[in-house]
Amino acid sequence: MKQPPAKPQPTQAPGHLLGDIRQLIEQSRQQLASAVNSALTTLYWHIGQRIRSEVLKDARAGYGEQIVATLSKQLEKDYGRGLSEKNLRHMLRFAEVFPDVQIVSAARRQLSWTHFRTLIYIGDPLKRDFYLQMCQQEGWSTRTLQERLDSQLFERTALSRQPDALLAQELASLRQNGELHPGLVLKDPYVLDFLGLQDRYLEKDLEDAILRELEHFLLELGAGFSFVARQKRIQIDHDDFYIDLLFYNRRLKRLVAIDLKLGDFKAEYKGQMELYLRWLAKHEQELGEAPPLGIILCSGKKREQIELLELDASGIHVAEYLTVLPPREVLQAKLHEAIALSRARLENRGGEEA
């Protein structure tokens, strides 16, 4: 008896075909999610702006509270919890803080509504603009943004010690040209609590710990840093010198030498770092790169000595490092005091020069 022809067995799809289609699907999902987020962010701004115009137009005390409460009851009934009273207040705040829709339009594809919801409650406009620009430039997630806020990143940047006019100018340059000023990258203090160092340690212990936790250290250094060398040997007049740590910053397009010191800053550290930077500029700096920068990391600072030595003019940044993170309130008070002192010194210097 003749057997019926065997049914063809299903074969597994070729791996490359399956991979290509999966990639297409994932890309489409990401594009769709980005488009939805962008549309929602714009919608929320327009809702907030419409409520804001109604409140401003009426000018009655307490009218804003009433209108938001009344609106939310109907909108939540029609469209769900996304338009609750709490969320409507976020949208109103959104429109108040960002009255220019162009700023929102420029950032909406990179920043989610959750980003904006965090940013709108930063009271200082320059501080808010700093975090907005860094989110866009560095692609921070909402989690990263919150971590940077919790670590007082803005207050620890060198540029936060400068007058508001200069800070606004540098943020405008970053927004318009993508040019990152060193003062937006360099910090003081650097928080190195992840190193797990005990009360007593040597400079070598500090260096070893940094290399063990290099990924965390790079995150603390900030945008664009990559590791180049440890104990970089340089020879001058048959004498050997060693740079503790050498990095390159792709955003600043310059080498960054780091010298690790236990205890307070000493004046002689300036000459040592200047020697390193001039050697690097002569032998290692590539065409198109900016002059090297130096960071002297100390466990303590002598502010008047640092000011008198005018280290910034030599491309040297002195900063403290903390191996134990103090309570948030203590760190915040210390940073605010440092900012106030730095700005007062700059104002006095400006008055003397005038």
PEBELFEN-V20730 format. One record per pair of residues at least 24 apart in sequence whose ideal C-beta (glycine too) atoms are under 10 Angstrom apart, sorted by the first residue. I is the first residue (numbers start at 1). J is the second residue. D is the distance in whole Angstrom. If there is no record, write none. Layout:
# PEBELFEN-V20730
I | J | D
I | J | D
This chain:
# PEBELFEN-V20730
33 | 112 | 10
34 | 108 | 9
34 | 109 | 6
34 | 110 | 9
34 | 112 | 9
35 | 109 | 9
37 | 108 | 7
37 | 109 | 8
37 | 110 | 10
37 | 111 | 9
37 | 112 | 5
37 | 113 | 7
37 | 114 | 9
37 | 115 | 10
38 | 104 | 10
38 | 105 | 9
38 | 107 | 10
38 | 108 | 5
38 | 109 | 5
38 | 110 | 9
38 | 111 | 9
38 | 112 | 9
38 | 113 | 10
39 | 108 | 9
40 | 82 | 9
40 | 108 | 9
40 | 112 | 9
40 | 113 | 6
41 | 94 | 9
41 | 104 | 7
41 | 105 | 9
41 | 107 | 8
41 | 108 | 4
41 | 109 | 9
41 | 111 | 8
41 | 112 | 7
41 | 113 | 5
41 | 114 | 10
41 | 115 | 9
41 | 116 | 7
41 | 117 | 10
42 | 101 | 8
42 | 104 | 7
42 | 105 | 7
42 | 108 | 6
43 | 91 | 9
43 | 113 | 9
44 | 82 | 9
44 | 83 | 10
44 | 87 | 8
44 | 88 | 9
44 | 90 | 8
44 | 91 | 5
44 | 92 | 10
44 | 94 | 6
44 | 95 | 9
44 | 104 | 9
44 | 108 | 10
44 | 113 | 6
44 | 116 | 8
44 | 117 | 9
45 | 91 | 7
45 | 94 | 6
45 | 95 | 6
45 | 98 | 7
45 | 99 | 10
45 | 101 | 6
45 | 103 | 10
45 | 104 | 5
45 | 105 | 9
45 | 108 | 9
45 | 113 | 10
45 | 116 | 8
46 | 91 | 9
46 | 94 | 10
46 | 95 | 8
46 | 101 | 8
46 | 104 | 10
47 | 71 | 9
47 | 75 | 9
47 | 83 | 8
47 | 87 | 9
47 | 88 | 7
47 | 90 | 10
47 | 91 | 5
47 | 92 | 8
47 | 94 | 9
47 | 95 | 8
48 | 88 | 8
48 | 89 | 9
48 | 90 | 8
48 | 91 | 4
48 | 92 | 5
48 | 93 | 7
48 | 94 | 5
48 | 95 | 3
48 | 96 | 7
48 | 97 | 9
48 | 98 | 9
48 | 120 | 10
49 | 91 | 9
49 | 92 | 9
49 | 94 | 8
49 | 95 | 4
49 | 96 | 9
49 | 98 | 9
49 | 99 | 8
49 | 101 | 8
49 | 104 | 10
50 | 91 | 9
50 | 92 | 10
50 | 95 | 8
51 | 88 | 7
51 | 89 | 9
51 | 91 | 7
51 | 92 | 5
51 | 95 | 7
51 | 96 | 10
52 | 91 | 9
52 | 92 | 6
52 | 93 | 9
52 | 94 | 9
52 | 95 | 5
52 | 96 | 6
52 | 99 | 8
53 | 95 | 9
54 | 92 | 10
55 | 92 | 8
55 | 96 | 10
56 | 96 | 10
64 | 89 | 9
64 | 92 | 7
65 | 89 | 9
67 | 92 | 9
68 | 92 | 7
82 | 113 | 10
87 | 113 | 10
87 | 117 | 9
90 | 116 | 9
90 | 117 | 6
90 | 120 | 7
90 | 121 | 9
91 | 116 | 10
91 | 117 | 9
91 | 120 | 10
92 | 120 | 10
93 | 117 | 9
93 | 120 | 5
93 | 121 | 7
94 | 119 | 9
94 | 120 | 5
95 | 120 | 9
96 | 120 | 8
97 | 121 | 8
97 | 122 | 9
97 | 123 | 10
97 | 125 | 8
97 | 128 | 7
98 | 128 | 9
98 | 132 | 9
103 | 129 | 9
103 | 132 | 8
103 | 175 | 9
106 | 132 | 10
106 | 136 | 8
106 | 175 | 8
107 | 132 | 7
107 | 133 | 9
107 | 135 | 8
107 | 136 | 6
107 | 175 | 10
109 | 136 | 10
110 | 135 | 7
110 | 136 | 5
110 | 137 | 9
110 | 139 | 7
110 | 140 | 9
111 | 135 | 6
111 | 136 | 7
111 | 139 | 10
111 | 140 | 9
111 | 142 | 9
111 | 145 | 9
112 | 141 | 9
112 | 142 | 6
113 | 142 | 10
114 | 141 | 9
114 | 142 | 5
114 | 143 | 10
114 | 145 | 9
114 | 146 | 10
115 | 140 | 8
115 | 141 | 9
115 | 142 | 6
115 | 145 | 6
115 | 146 | 10
116 | 142 | 10
117 | 142 | 9
118 | 142 | 7
118 | 145 | 6
118 | 146 | 6
118 | 149 | 7
119 | 145 | 8
119 | 149 | 9
122 | 149 | 8
122 | 154 | 9
124 | 154 | 8
124 | 160 | 10
124 | 164 | 10
125 | 164 | 9
125 | 168 | 9
126 | 154 | 8
126 | 159 | 10
126 | 160 | 9
126 | 164 | 6
126 | 165 | 10
126 | 167 | 5
126 | 168 | 6
126 | 171 | 7
127 | 153 | 10
127 | 154 | 5
127 | 155 | 8
127 | 160 | 8
127 | 167 | 9
128 | 154 | 9
129 | 154 | 10
129 | 167 | 9
129 | 168 | 8
129 | 171 | 5
129 | 172 | 9
129 | 174 | 9
129 | 175 | 8
130 | 154 | 5
130 | 157 | 8
130 | 159 | 8
130 | 160 | 8
130 | 167 | 8
130 | 170 | 9
130 | 171 | 6
130 | 174 | 9
130 | 184 | 7
132 | 171 | 9
132 | 175 | 9
133 | 170 | 10
133 | 171 | 6
133 | 172 | 9
133 | 173 | 10
133 | 174 | 5
133 | 175 | 6
133 | 178 | 10
133 | 180 | 9
133 | 184 | 8
134 | 171 | 10
134 | 174 | 9
134 | 180 | 9
134 | 184 | 8
134 | 222 | 9
134 | 223 | 7
136 | 174 | 9
136 | 175 | 8
136 | 178 | 9
137 | 174 | 7
137 | 175 | 9
137 | 178 | 7
137 | 180 | 7
137 | 184 | 9
137 | 223 | 7
137 | 224 | 10
137 | 251 | 8
138 | 180 | 10
138 | 222 | 9
138 | 223 | 5
138 | 224 | 8
138 | 251 | 9
140 | 223 | 10
144 | 219 | 9
147 | 219 | 9
148 | 222 | 10
150 | 328 | 8
151 | 187 | 10
151 | 191 | 6
151 | 220 | 9
151 | 325 | 9
151 | 328 | 9
151 | 331 | 9
152 | 187 | 10
152 | 189 | 10
152 | 191 | 9
152 | 328 | 8
152 | 331 | 6
152 | 332 | 6
152 | 334 | 9
152 | 335 | 6
152 | 336 | 9
153 | 184 | 10
153 | 187 | 8
153 | 191 | 10
153 | 220 | 10
153 | 222 | 8
154 | 184 | 9
154 | 335 | 9
154 | 339 | 10
155 | 187 | 9
155 | 188 | 10
155 | 331 | 9
155 | 332 | 7
155 | 334 | 9
155 | 335 | 4
155 | 336 | 7
155 | 338 | 8
155 | 339 | 6
156 | 186 | 9
156 | 187 | 4
156 | 188 | 6
156 | 189 | 7
156 | 190 | 8
156 | 191 | 8
156 | 220 | 10
156 | 222 | 10
156 | 319 | 9
156 | 331 | 9
156 | 335 | 6
156 | 338 | 9
156 | 339 | 10
157 | 181 | 10
157 | 182 | 10
157 | 183 | 6
157 | 184 | 6
157 | 185 | 8
157 | 186 | 7
157 | 187 | 6
157 | 188 | 8
157 | 222 | 9
157 | 339 | 10
158 | 182 | 7
158 | 183 | 4
158 | 184 | 8
158 | 185 | 8
158 | 186 | 4
158 | 187 | 7
158 | 188 | 6
158 | 312 | 9
158 | 317 | 6
158 | 319 | 8
158 | 342 | 9
159 | 183 | 3
159 | 184 | 5
159 | 185 | 9
159 | 186 | 8
160 | 184 | 9
160 | 187 | 9
160 | 188 | 9
160 | 335 | 8
160 | 336 | 10
160 | 338 | 9
160 | 339 | 6
160 | 342 | 9
160 | 343 | 9
161 | 188 | 8
161 | 335 | 10
161 | 338 | 7
161 | 339 | 6
161 | 340 | 9
161 | 341 | 8
161 | 342 | 4
161 | 343 | 7
161 | 345 | 9
161 | 346 | 8
162 | 339 | 9
162 | 342 | 8
162 | 343 | 7
162 | 346 | 7
163 | 342 | 10
163 | 343 | 6
163 | 346 | 6
163 | 347 | 8
163 | 350 | 8
164 | 343 | 9
166 | 346 | 9
178 | 251 | 9
179 | 251 | 9
179 | 252 | 10
180 | 222 | 10
180 | 223 | 7
180 | 224 | 8
180 | 249 | 9
180 | 251 | 5
180 | 252 | 6
180 | 253 | 10
181 | 252 | 9
182 | 249 | 9
182 | 251 | 10
182 | 252 | 6
182 | 254 | 8
182 | 256 | 9
182 | 290 | 9
182 | 293 | 6
182 | 312 | 9
182 | 315 | 8
182 | 317 | 8
183 | 312 | 9
183 | 317 | 9
184 | 222 | 8
184 | 223 | 8
184 | 251 | 9
184 | 252 | 10
185 | 221 | 8
185 | 222 | 5
185 | 223 | 6
185 | 224 | 7
185 | 225 | 8
185 | 249 | 7
185 | 251 | 7
185 | 252 | 7
185 | 256 | 9
185 | 293 | 9
185 | 317 | 10
186 | 221 | 9
186 | 222 | 8
186 | 252 | 10
186 | 256 | 9
186 | 293 | 8
186 | 295 | 7
186 | 312 | 10
186 | 317 | 5
186 | 318 | 10
186 | 319 | 7
187 | 220 | 8
187 | 221 | 8
187 | 222 | 7
187 | 295 | 9
187 | 317 | 9
187 | 319 | 6
187 | 320 | 10
187 | 321 | 10
188 | 295 | 10
188 | 297 | 10
188 | 301 | 8
188 | 317 | 8
188 | 318 | 8
188 | 319 | 4
188 | 320 | 6
188 | 321 | 9
188 | 335 | 9
188 | 338 | 7
188 | 342 | 10
189 | 297 | 9
189 | 298 | 10
189 | 299 | 10
189 | 301 | 9
189 | 319 | 6
189 | 320 | 4
189 | 321 | 6
189 | 322 | 5
189 | 326 | 10
189 | 331 | 8
189 | 334 | 8
189 | 335 | 8
189 | 338 | 9
190 | 217 | 9
190 | 220 | 6
190 | 221 | 8
190 | 222 | 10
190 | 258 | 10
190 | 295 | 9
190 | 297 | 6
190 | 319 | 6
190 | 320 | 7
190 | 321 | 5
190 | 322 | 7
191 | 220 | 6
191 | 320 | 10
191 | 321 | 8
191 | 322 | 5
191 | 323 | 9
191 | 324 | 9
191 | 325 | 6
191 | 326 | 9
191 | 331 | 8
192 | 216 | 8
192 | 217 | 7
192 | 220 | 7
192 | 297 | 9
192 | 321 | 5
192 | 322 | 6
192 | 323 | 5
192 | 324 | 9
192 | 325 | 9
193 | 220 | 10
193 | 321 | 10
193 | 322 | 7
193 | 323 | 6
193 | 324 | 6
193 | 325 | 4
193 | 326 | 10
194 | 219 | 9
194 | 220 | 8
194 | 323 | 9
194 | 325 | 9
195 | 220 | 10
195 | 321 | 9
195 | 323 | 6
195 | 324 | 10
196 | 323 | 8
197 | 321 | 10
197 | 323 | 5
197 | 324 | 9
198 | 323 | 9
199 | 323 | 9
199 | 324 | 9
201 | 262 | 8
201 | 323 | 8
202 | 262 | 7
203 | 244 | 8
203 | 259 | 10
203 | 260 | 5
203 | 261 | 7
203 | 262 | 6
203 | 263 | 10
204 | 231 | 10
204 | 244 | 10
204 | 260 | 9
205 | 262 | 10
206 | 244 | 9
206 | 260 | 5
206 | 261 | 9
206 | 262 | 7
206 | 297 | 8
206 | 299 | 9
206 | 321 | 8
206 | 323 | 8
207 | 231 | 8
207 | 244 | 6
207 | 245 | 7
207 | 258 | 10
207 | 260 | 6
209 | 323 | 9
210 | 244 | 9
210 | 245 | 7
210 | 258 | 9
210 | 260 | 8
210 | 297 | 9
210 | 321 | 10
211 | 245 | 8
214 | 245 | 10
217 | 245 | 9
217 | 247 | 10
217 | 258 | 10
218 | 247 | 8
220 | 321 | 9
221 | 245 | 10
221 | 247 | 7
221 | 249 | 8
221 | 256 | 8
221 | 258 | 9
221 | 295 | 9
222 | 249 | 8
222 | 251 | 9
223 | 249 | 8
223 | 250 | 9
223 | 251 | 5
223 | 252 | 9
224 | 248 | 9
224 | 249 | 5
224 | 250 | 5
224 | 251 | 3
224 | 252 | 7
224 | 253 | 9
224 | 256 | 10
225 | 249 | 5
225 | 250 | 8
225 | 251 | 9
225 | 252 | 9
225 | 256 | 7
226 | 250 | 7
226 | 256 | 10
228 | 255 | 7
228 | 256 | 9
228 | 257 | 9
228 | 284 | 9
229 | 255 | 10
229 | 257 | 10
232 | 257 | 8
232 | 276 | 9
232 | 279 | 10
232 | 280 | 9
232 | 284 | 9
234 | 275 | 9
234 | 276 | 7
234 | 279 | 5
234 | 280 | 8
234 | 283 | 8
234 | 284 | 9
235 | 279 | 9
235 | 283 | 10
236 | 275 | 7
236 | 276 | 10
236 | 278 | 9
236 | 279 | 6
241 | 272 | 8
241 | 275 | 7
241 | 276 | 7
241 | 279 | 8
242 | 276 | 9
243 | 272 | 10
243 | 273 | 9
243 | 275 | 10
243 | 276 | 5
243 | 277 | 10
243 | 279 | 9
243 | 280 | 8
243 | 292 | 10
243 | 294 | 9
244 | 276 | 10
244 | 295 | 10
244 | 296 | 10
244 | 297 | 9
245 | 295 | 9
245 | 297 | 9
246 | 276 | 9
246 | 280 | 8
246 | 284 | 9
246 | 292 | 9
247 | 293 | 9
247 | 295 | 9
248 | 284 | 10
248 | 286 | 10
248 | 289 | 9
248 | 292 | 10
249 | 290 | 9
249 | 293 | 8
252 | 289 | 9
252 | 290 | 6
252 | 293 | 7
253 | 285 | 10
253 | 286 | 9
253 | 288 | 7
253 | 289 | 5
253 | 290 | 5
254 | 280 | 9
254 | 281 | 10
254 | 285 | 8
254 | 286 | 10
254 | 289 | 6
254 | 290 | 4
254 | 291 | 6
254 | 292 | 6
254 | 293 | 6
254 | 315 | 9
255 | 280 | 5
255 | 281 | 9
255 | 284 | 6
255 | 285 | 7
255 | 286 | 9
255 | 289 | 7
255 | 290 | 9
255 | 291 | 9
255 | 292 | 4
255 | 293 | 7
255 | 294 | 9
256 | 280 | 10
256 | 292 | 7
256 | 293 | 5
256 | 294 | 7
256 | 295 | 6
256 | 315 | 10
256 | 317 | 9
257 | 284 | 10
257 | 292 | 6
257 | 293 | 7
257 | 294 | 5
257 | 295 | 7
257 | 296 | 9
257 | 315 | 10
257 | 316 | 9
258 | 293 | 10
258 | 294 | 8
258 | 295 | 5
258 | 296 | 8
258 | 297 | 6
258 | 317 | 10
258 | 319 | 10
259 | 294 | 7
259 | 295 | 7
259 | 296 | 5
259 | 297 | 7
259 | 298 | 9
259 | 316 | 9
259 | 318 | 10
260 | 295 | 10
260 | 296 | 8
260 | 297 | 5
260 | 298 | 9
260 | 299 | 10
260 | 321 | 8
261 | 296 | 6
261 | 297 | 7
261 | 298 | 5
261 | 299 | 7
261 | 300 | 9
261 | 318 | 9
261 | 321 | 9
262 | 297 | 10
262 | 298 | 8
262 | 299 | 6
262 | 300 | 9
263 | 298 | 7
263 | 299 | 6
263 | 300 | 6
264 | 298 | 6
264 | 299 | 7
264 | 300 | 4
264 | 301 | 7
264 | 302 | 6
264 | 305 | 9
264 | 320 | 9
265 | 296 | 7
265 | 297 | 10
265 | 298 | 5
265 | 299 | 9
265 | 300 | 7
265 | 301 | 5
265 | 302 | 5
265 | 303 | 9
265 | 305 | 7
265 | 306 | 6
265 | 309 | 9
265 | 311 | 9
265 | 318 | 6
265 | 319 | 9
265 | 320 | 9
266 | 296 | 10
266 | 298 | 9
266 | 302 | 8
266 | 305 | 8
267 | 302 | 8
267 | 305 | 6
267 | 306 | 9
267 | 308 | 9
267 | 309 | 6
269 | 294 | 9
269 | 296 | 5
269 | 298 | 8
269 | 305 | 10
269 | 306 | 10
269 | 309 | 9
269 | 311 | 9
269 | 316 | 9
269 | 318 | 8
270 | 294 | 9
270 | 296 | 8
270 | 305 | 9
270 | 306 | 9
270 | 309 | 5
270 | 310 | 9
270 | 311 | 6
270 | 314 | 7
270 | 316 | 6
270 | 318 | 9
271 | 309 | 10
271 | 314 | 10
272 | 296 | 9
273 | 311 | 8
273 | 314 | 8
273 | 315 | 9
273 | 316 | 5
273 | 317 | 10
273 | 318 | 9
274 | 311 | 9
274 | 314 | 5
274 | 315 | 9
274 | 316 | 7
276 | 316 | 10
277 | 314 | 7
277 | 315 | 6
277 | 316 | 7
278 | 314 | 9
278 | 315 | 10
281 | 315 | 9
290 | 315 | 9
291 | 315 | 6
293 | 317 | 7
294 | 318 | 9
295 | 319 | 6
297 | 321 | 5
299 | 323 | 8
301 | 338 | 9
303 | 338 | 8
303 | 341 | 7
303 | 342 | 9
303 | 345 | 9
304 | 345 | 9
307 | 341 | 10
307 | 342 | 9
307 | 345 | 6
307 | 346 | 10
307 | 349 | 9
